[in-house]
């Protein structure tokens, strides 16, 4: 593994979307925390607008995940989603904290959910940093009455055995702050249980293919809205049979949270 890839492995890249989606989703939180999180989500989704802030890297900005979420909300007839993002290539949450742009954006307020994301973080050192900076950001997020969510990503294609480690790191970070856990990486495995031929990795073996970004949008949408979107936006071109598998996988991982 090259030095550049090692750095990508230990640090996270940043994104763009008006859902400061600093996803610290605590789905492994204690039952009372999960109930509190659900009440928070439902109370916000009953309104007409959800404002999300994504704080992350290129795993979020690739294929414009925030824009895809906005498109899903427009075709579904429910509450509208507006997204904003603070994302820079190869950024971890520590990088975002030190730079300061993410904290300033959070402090503007008006967010429903801030979604936090960095690299896979399966290594013990990376998990420590993910949890530490999730706690730091969560304090700021709470000050503006928003919810923290954690966007679980996936390992490099050459390290598929790390899925469990990625999940454990993001679940722990979510649990630490009573946040939401967005199990996108788990949805990848649910897709492959149905059809192992579906390619979710892009050409570099790490960034998501368009199908994978659509899958992430489905998982996040269902977690925040309580239901899958009614239809696929015209701007998303995925064959119906494959789209159906992605929807089934998203529904499965949310149902077992």
C-alpha positions as CSV (number, residue, x, y, z in Angstrom):
1,X,0.0,0.0,0.0
2,X,1.5,3.4,-1.0
3,X,2.1,6.2,1.4
4,X,-0.7,8.2,-0.3
5,X,-3.1,5.3,0.1
6,X,-2.0,4.9,3.7
7,X,-2.8,8.5,4.4
8,X,-6.2,8.2,2.7
9,X,-6.8,5.1,4.9
10,X,-6.0,7.0,8.2
11,X,-7.6,10.3,7.3
12,X,-10.9,11.2,5.7
13,X,-11.7,13.3,2.6
14,X,-14.2,16.2,2.7
15,X,-17.5,17.0,1.0
16,X,-20.2,19.4,-0.2
17,X,-23.9,19.5,0.9
18,X,-26.4,21.7,2.9
19,X,-27.0,19.0,5.4
20,X,-24.0,19.6,7.6
21,X,-24.0,15.9,7.7
22,X,-21.5,15.3,10.4
23,X,-22.9,11.9,10.8
24,X,-22.4,10.7,14.3
25,X,-25.3,8.3,14.2
26,X,-25.6,6.4,17.4
27,X,-27.5,3.2,16.5
28,X,-25.5,1.2,19.0
29,X,-26.6,3.7,21.6
30,X,-28.6,2.5,24.7
31,X,-32.3,2.0,24.1
32,X,-33.2,5.3,25.8
33,X,-30.8,7.2,23.6
34,X,-32.2,5.5,20.5
35,X,-35.7,6.5,21.5
36,X,-34.7,10.0,22.1
37,X,-32.9,10.1,18.7
38,X,-36.0,8.8,17.0
39,X,-38.3,11.4,18.6
40,X,-35.9,14.1,17.5
41,X,-35.9,12.9,13.9
42,X,-39.7,12.5,13.7
43,X,-40.3,15.9,15.2
44,X,-38.1,17.5,12.6
45,X,-39.3,15.5,9.6
46,X,-42.8,16.5,10.3
47,X,-41.8,20.0,9.2
48,X,-41.5,21.0,5.6
49,X,-37.7,21.4,5.5
50,X,-34.7,19.4,6.7
51,X,-31.4,21.2,6.6
52,X,-28.5,18.9,6.5
53,X,-24.8,19.7,6.8
54,X,-22.2,17.2,5.6
55,X,-18.8,17.4,7.1
56,X,-16.5,15.0,5.3
57,X,-14.3,14.3,2.3
58,X,-14.4,13.0,-1.3
59,X,-16.4,9.9,-0.2
60,X,-19.3,12.4,0.3
61,X,-18.7,14.7,-2.6
62,X,-18.1,12.0,-5.2
63,X,-21.2,11.8,-7.4
64,X,-22.7,14.6,-5.3
65,X,-24.4,12.7,-2.5
66,X,-25.9,15.9,-1.0
67,X,-27.4,16.8,-4.4
68,X,-28.8,13.3,-4.8
69,X,-30.5,13.6,-1.4
70,X,-32.1,16.9,-2.4
71,X,-33.3,15.3,-5.7
72,X,-34.8,12.4,-3.8
73,X,-36.8,14.8,-1.6
74,X,-38.1,16.7,-4.6
75,X,-39.5,13.6,-6.3
76,X,-41.0,12.1,-3.1
77,X,-43.4,14.8,-2.2
78,X,-42.5,14.9,1.5
79,X,-40.4,17.4,3.5
80,X,-37.8,19.1,1.4
81,X,-34.1,18.4,2.1
82,X,-31.6,21.2,1.7
83,X,-28.0,20.2,1.9
84,X,-24.7,22.0,2.4
85,X,-21.3,20.5,2.8
86,X,-17.8,21.2,4.1
87,X,-15.6,18.8,2.3
88,X,-12.0,18.6,1.3
89,X,-10.0,15.8,-0.2
90,X,-8.2,13.5,2.2
91,X,-9.7,15.3,5.3
92,X,-10.4,13.6,8.6
93,X,-12.5,15.1,11.3
94,X,-9.3,16.2,13.0
95,X,-8.4,18.1,9.9
96,X,-11.8,19.8,9.8
97,X,-11.5,20.7,13.5
98,X,-8.1,22.3,13.0
99,X,-9.0,24.2,9.8
100,X,-12.1,25.8,11.5
101,X,-14.4,26.1,8.5
102,X,-16.7,23.3,9.7
103,X,-17.1,24.7,13.1
104,X,-18.0,28.1,11.7
105,X,-20.6,26.6,9.4
106,X,-22.1,24.7,12.3
107,X,-22.3,27.9,14.4
108,X,-24.5,29.6,11.7
109,X,-27.2,27.3,13.0
110,X,-30.5,26.3,11.4
111,X,-29.4,22.8,10.8
112,X,-31.6,19.7,11.4
113,X,-28.8,17.2,11.3
114,X,-25.0,17.4,10.9
115,X,-23.5,14.3,9.3
116,X,-19.9,13.5,10.1
117,X,-17.8,11.3,7.9
118,X,-14.1,10.5,7.5
119,X,-12.2,7.5,6.1
120,X,-12.9,3.9,7.0
121,X,-11.3,4.2,10.4
122,X,-11.0,0.5,11.0
123,X,-7.5,0.8,12.5
124,X,-7.4,1.4,16.3
125,X,-5.6,4.7,15.9
126,X,-8.2,6.0,13.4
127,X,-11.1,4.9,15.7
128,X,-9.6,6.8,18.6
129,X,-9.4,10.0,16.5
130,X,-12.9,9.5,15.0
131,X,-14.5,9.2,18.4
132,X,-12.5,12.1,19.9
133,X,-13.4,14.5,17.2
134,X,-17.0,13.3,17.0
135,X,-17.3,14.3,20.6
136,X,-15.7,17.7,19.9
137,X,-18.0,18.4,17.0
138,X,-21.1,17.1,18.8
139,X,-20.7,19.8,21.5
140,X,-20.9,22.5,18.8
141,X,-23.8,20.7,17.1
142,X,-25.8,20.6,20.3
143,X,-25.4,24.3,20.9
144,X,-27.4,25.0,17.7
145,X,-30.0,22.4,18.6
146,X,-29.1,20.0,15.8
147,X,-28.5,16.2,15.8
148,X,-25.2,14.5,15.1
149,X,-25.1,11.6,12.6
150,X,-22.3,9.4,11.6
151,X,-22.0,8.2,8.0
152,X,-20.4,4.8,8.0
153,X,-18.4,4.3,4.9
154,X,-16.5,1.3,3.6
155,X,-12.9,0.0,3.3
156,X,-10.7,-0.1,0.2
157,X,-11.6,-2.9,-2.2
158,X,-8.3,-4.6,-1.2
159,X,-9.3,-4.7,2.4
160,X,-12.8,-6.0,2.4
161,X,-12.2,-7.9,5.6
162,X,-12.3,-4.5,7.4
163,X,-16.0,-4.0,7.0
164,X,-16.6,-5.1,10.6
165,X,-13.9,-2.8,11.9
166,X,-15.4,0.2,10.0
167,X,-18.8,-0.6,11.4
168,X,-17.5,-0.9,15.0
169,X,-15.7,2.5,14.7
170,X,-18.6,4.4,13.4
171,X,-21.1,2.8,15.8
172,X,-18.9,3.5,18.8
173,X,-18.6,7.2,17.7
174,X,-22.4,7.5,17.3
175,X,-23.0,5.7,20.7
176,X,-20.6,8.1,22.4
177,X,-22.7,11.1,21.6
178,X,-26.2,9.5,21.4
179,X,-26.2,10.2,17.7
180,X,-27.6,8.6,14.6
181,X,-25.7,5.8,12.9
182,X,-26.1,5.7,9.1
183,X,-25.0,2.2,8.1
184,X,-24.1,2.8,4.5
185,X,-21.2,0.4,4.5
186,X,-23.5,-2.3,5.9
187,X,-25.9,-1.7,3.0
188,X,-23.0,-2.5,0.6
189,X,-22.8,-5.9,2.1
190,X,-26.6,-6.3,1.9
191,X,-26.4,-5.6,-1.8
192,X,-23.7,-8.2,-2.4
193,X,-25.7,-10.8,-0.5
194,X,-28.4,-10.3,-3.1
195,X,-26.2,-9.8,-6.2
196,X,-22.4,-10.2,-5.9
197,X,-22.0,-8.9,-9.4
198,X,-23.1,-5.3,-8.6
199,X,-20.0,-3.1,-8.6
200,X,-20.1,-0.4,-5.9
201,X,-16.5,0.6,-6.1
202,X,-15.4,3.2,-8.6
203,X,-12.3,2.7,-10.8
204,X,-9.8,3.5,-8.0
205,X,-11.2,0.8,-5.8
206,X,-12.2,3.2,-3.0
207,X,-14.5,6.0,-4.1
208,X,-18.1,5.1,-4.7
209,X,-19.6,4.2,-8.1
210,X,-22.9,6.1,-8.9
211,X,-24.9,3.1,-7.7
212,X,-23.1,3.3,-4.3
213,X,-23.8,7.0,-3.9
214,X,-27.5,6.3,-4.7
215,X,-27.5,3.5,-2.1
216,X,-26.0,6.0,0.4
217,X,-28.7,8.5,-0.4
218,X,-31.4,5.8,0.1
219,X,-30.0,4.8,3.5
220,X,-29.7,8.4,4.8
221,X,-33.1,9.4,3.4
222,X,-34.9,6.4,5.0
223,X,-33.1,6.9,8.3
224,X,-34.1,10.6,8.5
225,X,-37.6,10.3,7.0
226,X,-38.7,6.9,8.2
227,X,-39.5,5.6,4.7
228,X,-37.8,5.1,1.4
229,X,-38.3,7.7,-1.3
230,X,-41.3,7.1,-3.6
231,X,-39.3,7.2,-6.8
232,X,-35.9,7.6,-8.4
233,X,-35.2,11.1,-9.7
234,X,-34.9,11.3,-13.6
235,X,-31.3,12.5,-13.1
236,X,-30.3,9.2,-11.6
237,X,-29.8,6.6,-14.4
238,X,-29.7,3.1,-12.9
239,X,-31.5,0.1,-14.5
240,X,-34.7,-0.8,-12.6
241,X,-33.6,-4.3,-11.6
242,X,-30.4,-3.0,-10.0
243,X,-32.3,0.0,-8.4
244,X,-34.7,-2.5,-6.8
245,X,-31.8,-4.4,-5.2
246,X,-30.3,-1.2,-3.8
247,X,-33.7,-0.2,-2.3
248,X,-34.1,-3.7,-0.7
249,X,-30.6,-3.5,0.8
250,X,-31.2,0.0,2.2
251,X,-34.5,-1.1,3.8
252,X,-32.8,-4.2,5.3
253,X,-30.0,-2.3,7.2
254,X,-32.4,0.4,8.5
255,X,-34.9,-2.2,9.7
256,X,-32.3,-4.0,11.9
257,X,-31.0,-0.8,13.6
